[in-house]
Amino acid sequence: MQTGRSSTGNHVTSSLGPTDGARYDERFASRAAGIVSSAMRDLMALSERPDIISLAGGFPDTESFPRAIWDEVWASVTADHIASSLQYGPTEGLSELRERICEVMAHEGASARPDDIIVTTGGQQAIDLSIRTFVDPGDTVLAEGPTYPGAVPSFTTYEADVHHIPLDEDGLRVDLVEERLAHLAAAGIRPKLLYTIPNFHNPAGVTMSLERRHRLIDIAHRHELLIVEDNPYGQIRFEGEPLPTLWELDGGEGWVVYLSTFSKILAPGMRVGWVAAPQPVLRKMNLGKQAADLCSSTLAQRFVIEYMRRHDWREHVARLNDVYRGRRDAMLRALEEELPAEATWLTPAGGLFVWATLPDFVDTRDLLAQAIKNQVAFVPGRGAFVPPRGEGDPDRGAHSLRLNFSGVPEPVISEGVARLGRTVASWVELHRALGGA
Ligand SMILES: Cc1ncc(COP(=O)(O)O)c(C=O)c1O
């Protein structure tokens, strides 16, 4: 038995010998070397510290899920489906769930058949399968800048060369997509796909306008550009009318792969999401999923089926939206009161996040260390960009931060933003004392 030192500095005993990692370094695959952790996962541990108000996670409000409904749904799973719920299931998911997923998509005006669907282990696996199915090391991928921080490890795992395209209050700058395609084509490069979150973007909170949706589909058709549409938030809407999905606007031409999840409309602990895609793509994704996990939890799938059979999921979503609208407003009020006049943010009409930008002498990665001392956490903006592989600005997102408003009650939001405000104020004061403008 030898002793080693764990990365936390505590002595550990192990029959394998020292665990300092040196022996593994030469064995790691080159792609493991380049994987970048998701900024929000790094901060997950903070959500367990009661002294810290975490505005970092993308936590839906699971407190509002009625206990009586939970008991009743599990009772029916136990009474009628215990053996099959404890069994392996088909890789593509239980057929009744795939029918229910079509119902959820139809509620957003997106038509799909059960055969167009694979159930995945959360929306996260749907992203992973999309990237692993299409991207070889070095392949070019387009994505909004900022993009979903949880997609960053998927891009880096498969060694994608990600080109971020800016967004504004109307979502992805589709005009710049066309420009970038022309630029890449001149260098003989055709991007493998464009990853986009059209509704209530994570982290930016913005929604792609109808005009841009039409234009993007037109570009996809003219340039044969595959679009991966990630839509976990389409139904988390506080005001305004739903806009058509890119999947629907594609009109069955096969240039859109659609991803979504039950995490935001039911509960992330279920880990049930899905992909809708053209048949040849689904076949490859099915093989990828076989390799990853054989099938998603049949128990969780059965829970979702029984829940949807017995209850109107739309009513639950409407209740959630009422709660979140109040929390969003509480956050916007607090930001107005607590942040310096130079700070900017947009009002999200749905989703879970506000993306704020601070004066350019504030680096939010450094600010986070100070904020944690002041017992509040957020996701620094750099985490929403893939670190550039060669040339490219390594400081993208450096002055921005993502704040979540769905996970904690209104008074806690106000207190969290007040702590953030105090942290920023002392930063600004220090900057001025050091001679900054
Ligand atoms: C844009 C986006 N895609 C995918 C996911 C992952 O969804 P899931 O929790 O179902 O894995 C999230 C979660 O926050 C998200 O914001």
The ligand as a Gaussian input file, in Angstrom:
#p B3LYP/6-31G(d) Opt

LIG

0 1
 C      -29.160000      25.396000     -24.384000
 C      -29.156000      24.142000     -23.565000
 N      -29.023000      22.968000     -24.174000
 C      -28.998000      21.825000     -23.487000
 C      -29.096000      21.820000     -22.112000
 C      -28.981000      20.526000     -21.367000
 O      -30.214000      20.035000     -21.034000
 P      -30.335000      18.817000     -20.016000
 O      -30.303000      19.394000     -18.661000
 O      -31.644000      18.217000     -20.376000
 O      -29.216000      17.887000     -20.285000
 C      -29.240000      23.021000     -21.424000
 C      -29.325000      23.041000     -19.959000
 O      -29.239000      24.030000     -19.302000
 C      -29.269000      24.224000     -22.168000
 O      -29.389000      25.414000     -21.577000

